[in-house]
Amino acid sequence: MTDNAATANAALSYRERDIASVLHPQTNALKHLSVGPTIITGSNGVFVTDDTGKQYLDSGAGLWCASLGYHNERLAKVAYKAMSELGYFQIFRHASHKAAIDLSERLLEIAPVEMSKVLLQCSGSEANDTGVKIVWYYWNALGKPERRKIITRMGSYHGSTCVATSMTGNGAYHRSFGLPFSEFLHTDLPNHYRNALPGETEQEFSSRLADSLERMILAEGPETIAAFWADPVQGNAGALPPPAGYFEKVQAVLKKYGILFVADEVICGFGRTGEMWGCQTYDLKPDMIACAKGLSSGMQPISALLINDKIFEVLRDESNRLGAFVHGFTYAGHPVATAVALETLKIYEEMDIVAQVQSVEGTFLQNLDDLSSHPLVGATSGCGLIGGLELVMNKESKAPFPAEANLIGTIDKYAQQFGIILRVVPNRIAYSPSLIIDEAGLDEMARRTRQVLDATLNELKRFVR
Ligand SMILES: Cc1ncc(COP(=O)(O)O)c(C=O)c1O
């Protein structure tokens, strides 16, 4: 930029400069040119403040990650110290540093099932993408290169790299990108409220879905299926917990056909579900675990992929046969990110994050339940501090709002007005507040949600029958 251009830009507002320079993820690029950004400038507990001074209660901890809130002196000091001492090094070709070792060791200590090694990356997408490569490496090494197909669920989100997008079971993420890649299959969305047959119990529904998964495996050929991937609570399906018996039945099918099971704990890990891991809440026994977000309370971009001994032993021998495990990211195991993540885990331990979540879980779930009396709420479900409200146009028929009602836009408008950040995916309000939220914060979250729902109902009443 020339000096003249810099001077001209300095005269513009941040809003104008954002419009001129930033391409925002998950945003209508044309609309952004006229509506511009909401510029967040600070925070106070579970509230964030914009540049006009307006406060919003963030019901989603940013993107499911700011477990300790949006600023933290202790983590800042650790980041400063790390950057002052060793601000960057890499862990390729036998190199290492202490924070990467300490963090990996700690993750193995707290893992929900016995794990063997940790691969560090910068995002949940990279952890899942790396996981798929390792699954393929594993089967190739075992002389079964035809085991290529990855099964995930409809409604799941696993990230935004090409592979993680292919894993994602939502057409909106695929359109105009020419994805998913052909080796990615999507089995049923386990939403009992929406998809159960009349009178079908959760257990019966789970059995039907496990049967459907088995039929998919048989139709494709079990010898072509590499792995099944699942997030314990499906975030992008609207913070949707599994129906009773679901994972027990699904894991039995996977075992029957020798299919690897990977738990995507990117949003569920580190206390969110009321246990340290979603795997503990739902008794999952995965071969690999992807985690991120809460790992650093969102304060540094870091993720980890934990792999068990069965996979490590094969990978170890294959890397020896080929000369190396030829995979890695420049910022994998970054000294600042690993130091911050390690300190985050120490803070969780000191404050007993699981007990903290459990102490407010009752209020959170009760408040969701109370909202089920609202005409727009068909059902509620959740665990720990993750949960959702199923939004309907008609409680009897469970019909969702048609696209022309612009439900999400309407909710966004009133959420802005009433000072709350609400996330609607796809027909559910998904809650995942910071884990430091107290009962007063949860009550305020419910109160503001009700205000938004009332105003939305009033505006969309012509659709409500
Ligand atoms: C379950 C799940 N997996 C993976 C990801 C991708 O993580 P990231 O955005 O850090 O790449 C997300 C992001 O929300 C997620 O919810």
The ligand as a Tripos MOL2 file, in Angstrom:
@<TRIPOS>MOLECULE
LIG
   16    16     1     0     0
SMALL
NO_CHARGES

@<TRIPOS>ATOM
      1 C1        -17.5700  -31.4420   15.4540 C.3       1 LIG1
      2 C2        -16.6110  -30.5380   14.7460 C.ar      1 LIG1
      3 N1        -15.5440  -31.0540   14.1290 N.ar      1 LIG1
      4 C3        -14.6550  -30.2880   13.4910 C.ar      1 LIG1
      5 C4        -14.8090  -28.9230   13.4230 C.ar      1 LIG1
      6 C5        -13.8300  -28.0840   12.6600 C.3       1 LIG1
      7 O1        -13.0050  -27.3960   13.5410 O.3       1 LIG1
      8 P1        -12.1720  -26.1220   13.0160 P.3       1 LIG1
      9 O2        -13.1570  -25.0510   12.7260 O.co2     1 LIG1
     10 O3        -11.2650  -25.8150   14.1760 O.co2     1 LIG1
     11 O4        -11.4200  -26.5470   11.8240 O.co2     1 LIG1
     12 C6        -15.9080  -28.3320   14.0680 C.ar      1 LIG1
     13 C7        -16.1020  -26.8640   14.0470 C.2       1 LIG1
     14 O5        -17.0740  -26.3300   14.5140 O.2       1 LIG1
     15 C8        -16.8340  -29.1590   14.7330 C.ar      1 LIG1
     16 O6        -17.9280  -28.6420   15.3060 O.3       1 LIG1
@<TRIPOS>BOND
     1     1     2 1
     2     2     3 ar
     3     2    15 ar
     4     3     4 ar
     5     4     5 ar
     6     5     6 1
     7     5    12 ar
     8     6     7 1
     9     7     8 1
    10     8     9 2
    11     8    10 1
    12     8    11 1
    13    12    13 1
    14    12    15 ar
    15    13    14 2
    16    15    16 1
@<TRIPOS>SUBSTRUCTURE
     1 LIG1         1 GROUP 0 **** ****
